C-alpha cells in the first residue's frame, strides 16, 4: 500500500519514546503530532527486503533531512534509519 496513512495517537506515543526523537524534539506525543509533519506507510520494499511500518517525520523548519523510522524485525521496536548522505 503506497498511500500515506495518518499516524495514530498511540503511534505518536511510541515514536516519542525513540531516543533520537525524544532528544531532538523534547515534546509530548500530542505536541509532536501538532508541530511536526508525520506520515506512515504500510511499506513493502523491492530490495533489500523490508515489509512493515515506515514513518517519516519532518519538523516545522525547512532544513535538514526528515527522520525515517522502521520496525526492527526481531524486537518490533522503532528504529531510526540513518540518512544515506554522500
C-alpha angles and dihedrals in degrees: 000000000000098000119105118254130205116255111238123226089250089055092048087052089054092045094054089057091064106103095228091051094044092049095043100046107017090201137129119253091258093049092048092048089053097046108032130064108239136173136174129211131193089227130202116181125209090212148022084029120252125149122178145055118355118186124190119193128185127180127230094264123079096233137098128010130306118257112246121198132187134175121261109241094223104038101024088225121140114256130189115241108220114234115255098234120170 
